[in-house]
Amino acid sequence: MTTSAVTSTAIGTGVANMIAKSLSSDSTSTGLTKEVTKESLDAIINQGKIEASKTSIYTNAATRIAAMTAGTYTGTADWEVSASYLAKTGQPFFVSIDSSTGGVTVTRERDSDLENYNQAQKDRLTAAMDQLDQLVVKQNANLTNEALKTKLQTAADDYQQIENYGGAATESWQYAANVMRSNMVPFKLALDADGNVTTLDQTKGQYGDDVDAVKKLKLQNIVSQWQDAVSTGIYTELWQVEAKSAADLGDSFYFDLDNAGNIKVQSNTADNVTPDFLNEDPYPKLGADAQWQKDALAFAKAGTAFYLDIDPQTQGIVAKELTAQNIITWNKGPAWQQTDQVGAIVSMFA
């Protein structure tokens, strides 16, 4: 027998003896001791292997979810696609192992039977999910509004760079803007119905959805006068001279009216082209007062995978990130549900 074999045997014997000693000294409430058998030792060893395998699977799953939400990995397995979608849409979900296949499974918390909780806890979680649904909708509306505002203002800033420094056009709307700018056509940068940057050609009656009928009629008259001035080369009004000066400098412009009805020649700056409704959040006050609501909305905003749970001490709602440790802890269930079940787990990551 080699040295390594002796050492291995000695260690194995030592571990078995410690387990046996532990079991033989574990008294039940009746004072009887548990009988130590080969089967009981095998069960303990097998259970240890199973738990280690589960831990490996949950850790791997958590790593993949984190990578997907960070945009560094694109999952293709069904559970990965589901997890990625739920995280991006701010929906809490659970990660577990399918007892029949040994593979990872993802369950939207809303669709779960919440078997880890008693009825009172289930009721609280259900009510919390109802509240969260409404909060996420409001937050998403604010985020969409902010994203559109940023998109339009960035476009305006980019076009200012083209005007000021002669940069090359790279977008279709920039090409269109350059053509109109060269021909002294008044136009305004805006967003179309799909949220794409576009140009509103005022000579074609394009003024934007936020312009009412009365103002639109006045602007049409102003644009008509401008076209007459351009065709004749005679600029008699102050606003016409101002527009001609902008054109001579190679700047774009459009016509607008102030509150008193006076004509304004506006440049396509970020501040000028941003409509009032984009400057205000649709929901200035979300109504997220509880800490779990704030945490859940923060996870949803970042696209971080999370779930709603019950704090064992306060019995209140908490929002938890789907980290490896949290997944492992949740799948163990509450202490009163934990049992030593022995079964074969087949890792999908093998």
LINCORQUI-V790276 format. One record per residue. N is the residue number from 1. RES is the residue in one small letter. D_FIRST is the distance of its C-alpha to the first C-alpha in whole Angstrom. Layout:
# LINCORQUI-V790276
N&RES&D_FIRST + N&RES&D_FIRST
This chain:
# LINCORQUI-V790276
1&m&0 + 2&t&4 + 3&t&7 + 4&s&8 + 5&a&6 + 6&v&7 + 7&t&10 + 8&s&11 + 9&t&10 + 10&a&12 + 11&i&15 + 12&g&15 + 13&t&16 + 14&g&18 + 15&v&20 + 16&a&21 + 17&n&22 + 18&m&24 + 19&i&26 + 20&a&26 + 21&k&28 + 22&s&30 + 23&l&31 + 24&s&31 + 25&s&34 + 26&d&36 + 27&s&39 + 28&t&41 + 29&s&45 + 30&t&45 + 31&g&43 + 32&l&40 + 33&t&37 + 34&k&35 + 35&e&32 + 36&v&29 + 37&t&27 + 38&k&25 + 39&e&27 + 40&s&29 + 41&l&25 + 42&d&25 + 43&a&29 + 44&i&28 + 45&i&25 + 46&n&27 + 47&q&30 + 48&g&28 + 49&k&27 + 50&i&31 + 51&e&33 + 52&a&31 + 53&s&32 + 54&k&35 + 55&t&35 + 56&s&34 + 57&i&37 + 58&y&40 + 59&t&39 + 60&n&39 + 61&a&42 + 62&a&44 + 63&t&43 + 64&r&45 + 65&i&48 + 66&a&48 + 67&a&48 + 68&m&51 + 69&t&53 + 70&a&53 + 71&g&54 + 72&t&51 + 73&y&49 + 74&t&51 + 75&g&49 + 76&t&50 + 77&a&48 + 78&d&50 + 79&w&49 + 80&e&49 + 81&v&53 + 82&s&54 + 83&a&52 + 84&s&54 + 85&y&57 + 86&l&57 + 87&a&56 + 88&k&59 + 89&t&61 + 90&g&60 + 91&q&59 + 92&p&56 + 93&f&53 + 94&f&50 + 95&v&47 + 96&s&44 + 97&i&42 + 98&d&43 + 99&s&42 + 100&s&42 + 101&t&41 + 102&g&39 + 103&g&41 + 104&v&43 + 105&t&47 + 106&v&50 + 107&t&52 + 108&r&56 + 109&e&56 + 110&r&59 + 111&d&58 + 112&s&55 + 113&d&56 + 114&l&54 + 115&e&52 + 116&n&51 + 117&y&54 + 118&n&57 + 119&q&60 + 120&a&62 + 121&q&59 + 122&k&60 + 123&d&63 + 124&r&63 + 125&l&61 + 126&t&63 + 127&a&66 + 128&a&64 + 129&m&63 + 130&d&67 + 131&q&68 + 132&l&65 + 133&d&66 + 134&q&70 + 135&l&69 + 136&v&67 + 137&v&70 + 138&k&72 + 139&q&69 + 140&n&69 + 141&a&73 + 142&n&73 + 143&l&70 + 144&t&72 + 145&n&75 + 146&e&73 + 147&a&72 + 148&l&75 + 149&k&77 + 150&t&74 + 151&k&74 + 152&l&78 + 153&q&78 + 154&t&76 + 155&a&78 + 156&a&81 + 157&d&79 + 158&d&78 + 159&y&81 + 160&q&83 + 161&q&81 + 162&i&82 + 163&e&86 + 164&n&85 + 165&y&83 + 166&g&84 + 167&g&80 + 168&a&80 + 169&a&80 + 170&t&76 + 171&e&77 + 172&s&80 + 173&w&81 + 174&q&82 + 175&y&83 + 176&a&86 + 177&a&86 + 178&n&87 + 179&v&90 + 180&m&91 + 181&r&91 + 182&s&93 + 183&n&96 + 184&m&96 + 185&v&95 + 186&p&95 + 187&f&91 + 188&k&89 + 189&l&85 + 190&a&83 + 191&l&81 + 192&d&81 + 193&a&80 + 194&d&77 + 195&g&76 + 196&n&77 + 197&v&79 + 198&t&82 + 199&t&86 + 200&l&89 + 201&d&92 + 202&q&95 + 203&t&97 + 204&k&96 + 205&g&96 + 206&q&92 + 207&y&92 + 208&g&89 + 209&d&89 + 210&d&90 + 211&v&93 + 212&d&96 + 213&a&99 + 214&v&101 + 215&k&99 + 216&k&98 + 217&l&102 + 218&k&103 + 219&l&100 + 220&q&101 + 221&n&105 + 222&i&103 + 223&v&101 + 224&s&104 + 225&q&106 + 226&w&104 + 227&q&104 + 228&d&107 + 229&a&107 + 230&v&104 + 231&s&107 + 232&t&110 + 233&g&108 + 234&i&110 + 235&y&108 + 236&t&111 + 237&e&109 + 238&l&106 + 239&w&103 + 240&q&104 + 241&v&104 + 242&e&101 + 243&a&99 + 244&k&101 + 245&s&100 + 246&a&96 + 247&a&96 + 248&d&98 + 249&l&95 + 250&g&92 + 251&d&91 + 252&s&91 + 253&f&93 + 254&y&94 + 255&f&97 + 256&d&96 + 257&l&99 + 258&d&99 + 259&n&100 + 260&a&103 + 261&g&103 + 262&n&103 + 263&i&102 + 264&k&99 + 265&v&97 + 266&q&93 + 267&s&90 + 268&n&87 + 269&t&85 + 270&a&82 + 271&d&84 + 272&n&87 + 273&v&86 + 274&t&83 + 275&p&85 + 276&d&86 + 277&f&83 + 278&l&80 + 279&n&81 + 280&e&80 + 281&d&77 + 282&p&78 + 283&y&77 + 284&p&77 + 285&k&76 + 286&l&73 + 287&g&73 + 288&a&69 + 289&d&69 + 290&a&66 + 291&q&63 + 292&w&61 + 293&q&64 + 294&k&64 + 295&d&60 + 296&a&60 + 297&l&63 + 298&a&61 + 299&f&58 + 300&a&60 + 301&k&62 + 302&a&59 + 303&g&58 + 304&t&55 + 305&a&53 + 306&f&53 + 307&y&54 + 308&l&56 + 309&d&54 + 310&i&55 + 311&d&55 + 312&p&53 + 313&q&55 + 314&t&59 + 315&q&58 + 316&g&60 + 317&i&59 + 318&v&57 + 319&a&56 + 320&k&53 + 321&e&51 + 322&l&49 + 323&t&46 + 324&a&42 + 325&q&42 + 326&n&45 + 327&i&44 + 328&i&41 + 329&t&43 + 330&w&46 + 331&n&44 + 332&k&42 + 333&g&46 + 334&p&47 + 335&a&45 + 336&w&47 + 337&q&46 + 338&q&42 + 339&t&40 + 340&d&37 + 341&q&37 + 342&v&34 + 343&g&34 + 344&a&33 + 345&i&34 + 346&v&35 + 347&s&35 + 348&m&38 + 349&f&37 + 350&a&33
